[in-house]
Amino acid sequence: MINHTMIVSFDQPLPATELDQYLADIERVMLDSGFVRSVVARRHIPVPGEEAIPALIATAIVQIALADSAAPRRSGWPGAAPRSPCSTSTGARRPRPPR
């Protein structure tokens, strides 16, 4: 299983209702794809000291659990990496040939 954490940040604050809708939409689209085992999208919870690195402050965190590394390719998700010629159908790396 692959667990993917996505950090979502917006340049400008969103109204609470828009952010709630955005998070609900992400969950629905991911689950409706049929290629994820679970998805959780929540507002970021501030922690003391994080303001020292503003670029790393999230608006929301999305955690997606996929069955395996091939799930994004099977789904046709934009940006999903094509299958590596060095990998097998299980995702295991093939040994390199001797030089």
C-alpha positions as CSV (number, residue, x, y, z in Angstrom):
1,M,0.0,0.0,0.0
2,I,1.2,3.5,-0.8
3,N,0.3,6.4,1.6
4,H,0.6,9.8,0.0
5,T,0.4,13.1,1.9
6,M,-0.4,16.2,0.0
7,I,0.2,19.6,1.4
8,V,-2.3,22.2,0.1
9,S,-1.5,25.9,0.3
10,F,-3.3,28.9,-1.1
11,D,-1.7,32.4,-1.6
12,Q,-4.7,34.1,-0.1
13,P,-7.0,32.8,2.7
14,L,-10.2,31.1,1.5
15,P,-13.5,31.7,3.2
16,A,-14.3,28.8,5.5
17,T,-17.2,27.6,3.3
18,E,-15.0,27.5,0.2
19,L,-12.3,25.6,1.9
20,D,-14.8,23.1,3.3
21,Q,-16.2,22.6,-0.2
22,Y,-12.8,22.2,-1.6
23,L,-11.9,19.5,0.9
24,A,-15.2,17.7,0.5
25,D,-14.7,17.7,-3.3
26,I,-11.2,16.3,-3.1
27,E,-12.5,13.4,-0.9
28,R,-15.4,12.7,-3.2
29,V,-13.4,12.8,-6.5
30,M,-10.6,10.5,-5.0
31,L,-13.1,8.0,-3.6
32,D,-15.2,8.0,-6.7
33,S,-12.1,7.2,-8.8
34,G,-12.1,3.7,-7.4
35,F,-8.4,3.7,-7.1
36,V,-7.9,4.8,-3.5
37,R,-8.5,2.8,-0.4
38,S,-9.1,5.8,1.7
39,V,-8.7,9.6,1.6
40,V,-8.8,12.1,4.4
41,A,-8.8,15.9,3.8
42,R,-8.6,18.2,6.8
43,R,-7.7,21.8,7.6
44,H,-4.1,22.3,8.8
45,I,-3.7,22.6,12.5
46,P,-1.2,25.3,13.4
47,V,1.8,24.4,15.6
48,P,4.0,26.8,17.5
49,G,7.0,28.0,15.6
50,E,5.8,27.1,12.1
51,E,5.4,30.8,11.2
52,A,9.2,30.9,11.0
53,I,9.0,29.0,7.7
54,P,5.9,30.5,5.9
55,A,6.5,28.5,2.7
56,L,5.8,25.3,4.6
57,I,2.5,26.4,6.3
58,A,-0.3,24.4,4.8
59,T,-4.0,25.4,4.4
60,A,-5.0,21.8,4.4
61,I,-3.5,18.3,4.5
62,V,-4.8,15.5,2.3
63,Q,-3.8,11.9,3.0
64,I,-4.5,9.3,0.3
65,A,-4.0,5.5,0.6
66,L,-3.5,3.7,-2.6
67,A,-3.5,-0.1,-3.1
68,D,-0.1,0.0,-4.9
69,S,2.2,2.2,-6.9
70,A,0.4,1.4,-10.2
71,A,-3.0,2.8,-9.0
72,P,-2.4,6.4,-10.3
73,R,-1.4,5.1,-13.7
74,R,-4.4,2.8,-13.9
75,S,-6.6,5.7,-13.0
76,G,-5.3,8.0,-15.7
77,W,-4.7,10.7,-13.2
78,P,-2.9,13.8,-14.7
79,G,0.7,13.8,-13.8
80,A,0.9,10.0,-13.0
81,A,4.3,8.8,-13.9
82,P,4.4,6.3,-16.8
83,R,5.6,2.8,-15.9
84,S,9.3,2.6,-15.6
85,P,11.0,0.2,-18.1
86,C,13.0,-1.1,-15.1
87,S,10.1,-2.1,-13.0
88,T,7.9,-5.2,-13.1
89,S,4.2,-5.4,-12.9
90,T,4.5,-5.6,-9.1
91,G,6.6,-2.5,-8.9
92,A,9.7,-4.4,-7.9
93,R,12.9,-3.3,-9.6
94,R,14.5,-5.6,-12.1
95,P,18.2,-6.4,-11.6
96,R,20.5,-4.5,-13.9
97,P,22.3,-6.5,-16.5
98,P,26.0,-7.0,-15.9
99,R,28.4,-4.6,-17.7
